[in-house]
């Protein structure tokens, strides 16, 4: 199922500016490895005490 994406920016006054017009994209079945978040290394997730 195709999706659409439109890239724009908003300034401090709330004005928008289109950086890239709406374009049709096809999502990946599985995300690429480089797009995944790294494992959390905080003391709570690592099993230690904060």
Buried (B, 14 or more C-beta within 10 A) or exposed (E): EEEEEEEEEEEEEEEEEEEEEEEEEEEEEEEEEEEEEEEEEEEEEEEEEE
